[in-house]
Amino acid sequence: MTRLSGNFALLAAFAAAAAAYPLAMKRQDAGAQKLVVAHHIVGLTGGGAPGDFTLDTWKNDVTLASSKGIDGFALNIGADSFTNEQVGFAYQAAAAVNPNFKMFLSLDMGAINAQIGCNSTDTAEFLRNVTSTFITQPSQLMIDGKALVSTFAGESCFLGEADVFTGWQQQFSQHPDLAGKIHFVPSFFIDIQKFPDFKNVLDGDFNFNGGWPLDLITAAASGLLGADVNFDSFTPDQQAVLAAKIGSFDVDDEHITQLGLVADSAHTYMTAVAPWFFTHFDSKNFIFDSDDHLYVTRWQNVIQNRDKVDLVELVTWNDFGESHYLGPIEGNLPAGSEAWATGFDHQGFLEITNHFATWYKTGTEPAITTDQLVMWARPHPKDAKPSDPLGPPLNIELTQDQLWAVVLASAPGSLTLATGDNASQSFDVQPGVNKFNMTLTPNGFMSGTLTRDNATVIQLKPDGYTFNPNPTAFNLNIFVAAASGADGGAPPAAPPAPAPTDAPAPPASTDAPPTATDPAAAPPAPTDPAAAPTDPAAPTDPAAPTDPAAPTDPAAPTDPAAPTDPAAPTDPAAAPTDPAAAPTDPAAAPTDTADVPPAPTDPAAAPPAPTDPVAAPTDPAAVPPAGTDDAAPAFPTDGTAPPA
């Protein structure tokens, strides 16, 4: 993303804007409801493969999400032949399982551009048609009496007009088909100082990338941590810098300030909370630093700033290709991602989600009546040398070989972590949220034991995990394990959250100090977000890639979700105008494109060239078709292609 460092004038402009629009101001009316939703990629739920969702699959997902404090799904859609059927199932499932669970569309403009282009009025008509089909459904999420609609990308889509601003205004938000009916909160990956140009377009802003510290990359390490940084052993001060950036709210504050400058806007702000990030395709091979208890720390910082945030979107429910999934491993995984996703369930994070979701929505931390323990770790050392033709992921140097653990404790106690037969560490546990970590042991395991009053409350040593020093390929995904004090397994579903209030959020819980120190262990991660304010600046090395989503090898295939040359002119003939041109061929580009966006582009620039679908890492054509036992919902299923 475009950064602001090194430009005093831009910093001064930010300071002036901040003075005009104080960040401490209330962003909602007293008592306004806050919501937590999860980003669900519909492109992985259909296509005639064995993992296709049925209505029952959607019902199961709605049931599970509802039980964890999640209020709805943002349905990430492309222009697939199965889009309307699967979205119809999703809306039906919500209505049948929980009338309070809501859905809304998130138009994946990266996928749509790769499939049918995004610079013609035909594509604009497709967007309006699919939106109109669902926004009147009973399970549609409404904001201020209008249907919430979002996007992933779209900042370079002209939709047949002279520029991106006019395109989204005239062909979508203010078009007679939709004007006055939708509450438009897109995720446009642009220089946020251009937000005011989107008058009559933006009802709000979704900061999709808010869940990760995008500027915390290896190329910037010397500027952040000092020229003498040793990636195998961070000093306590260096560790504090890393921890302060991970989960920070600083970039959110910048978004909120610029959103406040948009005239005639509701200024709805939605931000992201994410558990992890790792991807290892030919076209993208990198991590975002997700250590230091990212999921919990990010939640705590959002809660501390809850008066500025209208909605939280969990990123994501099912993006297995980028390892930030929270839901069950199901559906049609992007080809190749099974290498790092299979056997690496993340639902342990869901077990503690209700606590933080309720805290965010009400402003009051809920009482903890059942102790919970969640642990996670990568499967091999970062310095491992596998015979992997792709090589190590970009930014691997910053990650730490640590076992991370979180305890939600009902009362004081003691936690003993172990990563080997002769490697253990004990910590004091206080009531509330506790965060701990210790060094992993080659060929070791993960184990956690919570005790209280000389009795074992939780004992967790999951099968299937070994910290393997000799992997055959790089895998920086995480193995997540969870247990509760109730039955030693997953905790029961929590009751519905109480009615929202405007009570201030309590400060984030502080890491408890260890009572016995393992000399090899890294210092516990500080949780004070003020320890080192995030510098939104770009990497100090201007030659370093600032958009990890862009392939570092120029010859590498392009990810369809992330056009790497936004300035390239688009051939108008590339956007099909014949309904038959919709990518119903299984070999078409997949819509698992909740990818990291490209570097922001100047919306006034020419639109990007359509991405070659052949570069997509998925080959659904290799999977034999499979039928479904559920009847198609009463929604049109031929609306995926723009009409002639």
N, C-alpha and C positions, 0 to 999 in steps of 0.2 A: 504494500500500500504506500501511497505517497506520504512521505514524512515531512515534519516541519523543522527539523534541526538545521542549524547553519543558516537560518534566514531570520534575521532580527526583525525585519518588517512583519513577517508572518506571525512571529511570536508576539509582537506588539499588538497586532490586530486581534490575536486571541485574547490578550489581556484586556483590551478595550471591550471586546464582546463579553468577556466574563464579568466585567464591571456593569455592563448594561443589563445582563441577564444573570443575576447571581445564581450560583449552583445550589445554594441552600434553599431556594424557593420551592414551595409545594408544587408538584406537578399534577396532582389529582385533587378533586373535591373530597372533603372529609367523608369518610365512609365508603369511598369508591372501591369496588371490588378489584383485587389483584388476582392474577391467574398464572398458573404454571402449565405450559404445554410442552409437547415433545415433537421433534422433527422426524416424521415418518416418511421414508422414501418409497413411494408407490411403484417406482420403476423396478423394484426388486420383488414385487408381489405377483407378477403375471408374466405372460409371454408364452404360455404353452409348455413350460418346463415342470419337472416334478415338484418344485417348491412353490408352485402357484398357490396363492391364498384362496380360501373359500370364505363364505360368510362366517362360518364357525371360527376360522383363524382370526378374522378381524374381531369377533366377539371375545375371543381369548385375550387378544392384545388390549382391548378396551377394559376388560375386567381386571387384568393385571395392572395396567396404568392407573385405573381409578383407585385401586387399593393402595397405591403408593403416593397419593396426594397430587396426581397429575390430572388436570382439568380438561385436556383435549389433545388432539393431534394436529400439527401443521402438515398437511398432505403435500409432499413435494412431488410435483407431476411434470412429465414431459409430454410429448405428442405421440405416445405409443397407442397401438390399436386397442390395448386393454385398459387404457386409462379410465374411461367412463365406467366400465364394469367394476373395476377395483375401487374407485372412489365411491361408487354407489354402494358397494358392500360396506365400506367404512362408515358412511352416513347411516345406513340401515343398522349396523351393529351398535353404534352409539345410541340410537333411538330405542333399540331393543334391550340393551344391557343397562344403560344409565342415562336417563334423559338429561341429566346435568353435565354429561360429558359431551364436549362440542368439537366440531371439525372446522377447518378452514383450509383454503387452497394456498399453497406456496408454489408459484409458477417458476419452474426451474428453467430460467432463460438460457443457461449454458447448454442444457440438453436440447431445448427447443431450437436454439440457434443451430446446433449440430445436426438436428433432424430435418427441419423445414426452413431454416433461416429465421431471422427476426427483424428484417428490414423491409417488409412488405405489408401492405394493408391486408393481404390475405392472412398473414400470421396474426395481425391485430384482430381480425374477425374470429379466428380460431380462439384466441385468448378470451374474447368477449363471450363467445358461445359456450365454452367450457365453464366459465365463471357463472354465466346466467343459469346454466343447468342446475347448479348446486346451491347457490346462495339463498334460495327460498326454502331449503329443506329444514325440517324441525331441528336438526342437530347442528345447524350452522351457528358458528360463534358470531355474536353481534357485539359491536362496540358503538355506543351512542346511537343505537337504533339502526346501524348499518352493518352489512356483512364484512367481517374482516377478511382481507386478501393480502397476501404477502408475496415476495419473490425470493429466489436465489439468483442474484445478478440481474442483468437487464440494463445496466448503465450505458451500454453501447448499442442498444436496439432503437432504431429510428422508427420502426413500425410504419414505414412508408412516407414519413414526413421529412422535413428538412433537417431536423436535429432531434436529439433524444428528448429534450424537454417538450417540444411540440408533439412528438410522437406519443409519449405516454399521456399527455393531457388530452389531445384531440382524439386519439384512437383508443383510449382506454378509460382513464379516470373520469373525464368529462364528456365522453361520448354519450349520445342519447340512450344507448342501450344500458349504460351503467351509472350515469350521473345521478347522484343523490342516493345511490343504492349500496355503495361500497365504502369501506373505511380502509384506505390503501396504505399499508406499512411495509414497503419493500426493503430488501437488503441490496442497495446499490453500492458497489465497491468503487467509490470515487473519492476524490479530494473532498472532504466533508465541508470545506468552505464553499463548495458549489451547491450545498443544500438550498440556499435561498432562491437559486435559479429554478427550483422545482415547485414554485408557487402553483396552486391549483392541481398539484399532483400528489405531494406528500401530505398525508394525514399523520404520518409519523415515520419513524426510522427503526429498522431492525438491525442491530449490530451483530451480525452472524459471527464475526471473528472475535467478539468480545470474550469468548471462553478461553482463549489461548494468548500467551505473551508472544505475539508475532515478531517483535523486535529482539527477542532473546535468541539470537542465533550465534553460531560459532564465529562468523566473520566479524561480529561486533564485540566479541568477548574481551579483546585487549582494551577497548575503550570503556567497557563496563567494569571489568575485573582487574585491570592493570596488565602491563606488558609481561609481567613475570608469572602469569597464570599457569598453574599446573592442573590440567584437566583431570588428572587421576587423584588429586588431593586438594580440594578447595580449602582456603583458610576460613576461619569463622566469619571474617568480614566479607569475604567473597560469597560465602554461603548466604549471608544475610541479604546481599544484593540480589542474588537469584531468587530467594524466597519472597522478597518484597515485590518483585515483578510478577511472579506467578500468581494469577488470580486477581491482580490489581484492578481497581475501578477507574484508573486515571484516564484511559482512552474513552471510557464511557462518558466521563465528565466532558471531554472534548466534543463527543457526538451530541450530548444534550445541549451544550452551549450553542453549537451551530444549528441544531434543530430549532432552537428557540428563535432564530432569526428568520425562519420561514413564515411569510405572511399568510394569513387565512388558513392556518393549519391547526389541527387539534393537538399537535406536538406529542402524540402518543409515542412512548419510548419502550421498545422491547429489546432485551439483551439476552446473551447466551450464557449458559453454564455447561461446561463440557468435562468429561472425565479423563480424556487421553487423546493423543494423536500420533499415529504411525501409519505410513503407507509405503509399499515396496513393489510398485509396478515399474515396468520399463519407462513409462512416461512421467512417473513421479515417485521419488524415492527419498523420503525425508521424514523428520519428526518435528513436532513442536515440543519444547521442554514442558513436560507435564508432571514433573516431580513435585516434591514439597506439598503433597496432599492437595493437588490442584482442585479436585472436585469439591472438597469440603471448604478449602480456603476461598475459592471463588464464591461459593454459596454464602459464606460469612460476610464477604465484602459487599455482595449484592444486598444482603439483609441490612447491613449498616447504612446502605444508601437507598433503602426501599421506597422512600418518598419520591425518588426521582425515576423509579422504574414502574411501568404499568403492567408489563408482562415479562415473564421469564420463559425462554424457550430452551429446553434441554436439547443439546446438540451432541448426539442424536439418539433416536430409538434404535436405528438399524443400519447405520452406515458401517458395514463390516470392512469395506475397502480402505477406510481411514482409521479404523480401530477406536472410534469414539461412540460405540453403541452401548446402550443401557439395557435394551430388551433382549429377549431370547434369540439365539442364533437359529434363524428360520428363513424361509423364502428362497429366492434364487441368488446366491452370493455372486458378486462379480468374479468372473473367472480369474483364478490366481490367488484371490484373497483367502481361500480356504486354507492356504499354507500357513497363514498366521492367525486366522480366526478360529479354526476348528479346535475344540478343546480349551478355548480361552473365553469362557463365559464371564460376562461382566455384571450379572444380575445382583451380585453382592452390593453394588452401589445403589440399586433400587431399594434395598432393604433399609437404607438410612435416608432415602430421598423424602419420605413423608415428613420426617422431623424438620428438615430444612424448608420444605415447601410450605408447611404449616406456619413455621416461624416467619417466613417471608410474607405470607398472605395475611397474617394476623398482627404482626409486629411484636408478638410475645413468644418467647421460646416455650414450646410445650413441655410439660413435665415428662421426664423419662421414667417409666415404670418397669420397663424390661431392658436389661443390659444387652448391648449389641457390640459385636466385634467384627470389623471388616479389615482384611489384609490383602495386599496386592504386591506383585513384583514381576519384573521381566524374567524371561526364561534363560538368559545367558549373559555373561559379562559384556560390557560395551567394547572391551578390547579383544574380544574373540576374533579369530581369523578363519572364518569358514570359506570354503571354495564356492563363493557366491558370485556369479557373473555380473550381478548388478552392483556389487561393491557395497560398502557401508552406507547407511542413510545419511543424508545431509544433516548436520547438527548433532550427530551422535556423541560428539565430544562433551556436550553439556550435561548429558544424562548421568545419573549416579547409580551405582550398583547397591541399591538399598531396598530393604523390605519396608514398606509403608503400612502403617496400621492406624485405625481410628476406633476409639471406644466411645460409645454413648453410654454413660454410667449413671445408674440410679442413686449411687452412694459411693463413698470412698472405697478404694480397694487397691489391688496391685496387679500389674500386667507383666508377665514374663514372655518375652519374645525369644525365639530360638531359630537359627538358620543352619545349625549343624549340631552334631553330638557334643562338641566342645565349644559352641558359640551361642551364648545366651545373654540376655540383658533384662534387668527388671526395672520397672518404672512405677512411680506413685500415680494412682488414678484418682481424679477428683470428680465430683458429681458434674455432669454435663458432657460437653464435647472435649475429647482428649485426642491429641495427635502425637504419634511416636514413629521412630524409624531406627533401623540398625543395619549394619553392613551384611550383605549376603555372603554366603560361603560357597565356593566352588564345589559342585556335586552335593550341595546341601539341600535343605527343605525349608518350608515355612511352618512355624508353629506359634500359637499364642494361647496363653492360659491366664484367665482372669480369676483372681481369688479375692475373697472377702471374709473376714472373721475366721480365717483358717479353713475355709471351705472353698472348693472349686465351683465357680459360677459358670464359666465357659471354658471348654477345652477344644481347641480347633487345630488340627493338623491334617490338611487336605491331602487326599491321594492325587496322584497325577502331576505333581509339581516337583521338578528338580532344577536347580540352578546349574545348567549344563555348560561347562567351560569349553566344550568342543562341538558346537552346533554345526549342522550341515549347511545352514543358510541363516542370514540375518533375520531375526524376529524380535522387534522391540515392542510388540504388543504386551499386555499384562495378563497374568493369571490372577483372578480375584476370588477370594474365599470369604464366607460370612457365616456367622452363627449368632444365636441369641441365648440369653440366660434362661429362657422359658423352656426350651426343649433341645438345645444344642444344635438346632438347625436354623432355618430361616425364620425370622420373627413373624408373628401373625400380622395380618393387615391392620393398620391403624384406623381408628374411627375418623369420620369426616372432620375436616378442619372447622373450627368455630368461625362465626361470622367475622369478617374483616374489621379491624379497628385501625386507628391511627396512632397507636402507642408506638413510641420509638423503639427501634430494635436494640437489644442489648449488645454489648461489644462481643466480638468473636472470642471464643474460648482460647485460653493460652495453653501452649504445649506444656505438659507436666515434665519436670526434670527427672532424669533417671536416678534411681537410688544406687545402682551399681553400674559403673561405666565400662564398656568394652573399648579398649584403647583403639581398636580398629574401626570403631563405628564413627560415622560422620556426625557432627553436632546436630542436635534436633533443629528442625527448621523453624525459624522465628515466624510468628504469625501476625506481628504488628505490620499492617500494610503501610504504615507511615515510615517504616525503617528506611526505605529508599524509594522515593516517589518514582514512578515509571517515567522514563524519558521516551516520549513517542517518536524520538528521532530515528532516522534511518541508520543502518549500519555505518560505522565510521569508515569502513573500507568501501569507497564508491564502486569499486569493481566487483564487489561481492554481490551475488544474487539476492535481491530483497524480496522476491516473490518465490518462495519455495515451491509453489505450485507449478512454476514454469520449469520445464526440463532443463537440467544443467548441461546436457549433451545436445547440441543443436541438431544432431541427427536423430535424436529420440523422437518417437511418435508423440503427437500432441494430445493432451487430455481434452476431450470435447467440452468439458465444463469450463475450461480455462483457456480462451483464445490468447495466444501469447503475443500477437501483433495487432493490438487494437487499432493501429493507424492504417492497416492495410485496407485498400478499397474493396468493397464487396461487389461481386458481380450480381446485379439484380436478377439475372436469370437463375441464380442459385436457389431462390426461394420458390418452391413449387406452388403453382396456382391451381393445379388439378387435384381434386380430392383423392384421386388414386395415387398421388405421389406421397401420401403419408407413409412413414416407415413401418409398414406392417411386416416387411421381410424380417425374419428373426436375425438376420445378419446386420440389421441396422444398429446404429449407436445405442448403447444402453442408457438408461436414465438414472443410474447411480451416480449422480453428479453433484452431490452435496460437497463438492470439492472446495479446496481453498481457492478463493477467487484470484484472478489475475491482478497485477498492479493496476491501481486506478487509472482511468483514462480520462482525457479531456472530452466531456460529452459533446463538445462542438466539433470534435474531430470526425473523420469519416468512420463509418462502422467497420467492425472487424470482418475479415474474410471468414466464410463458413468453415468450420473445422471438419477435417476429413473423418467421417465416422469409422473408417477402417482402422484408425489409430486407437479406437476404444479398446480397453483391455479385455472386454467381455466378448465371448463368442456364443450367444445363446443358440446359434444354429447347431452347435454340437450336441445339444440336449434334445432327445426325442420329445414330441408334443405330448401333453397329458391333458386329460379332460378335467372337468370339475363337476361335482355332484350337485352344486347349488345352481338354481336357476338364476339367470342374469337379472339384476335389479331393473326396476321400471325406469331406467334412464337410457337415453340414446347412447348407443355404443359405436356410432360411426362419426362422432364429432371430433375425432382427434386430428383430422386433416383440415386445413383451412379450405373453405369452399372456393370454387372457381370464381 
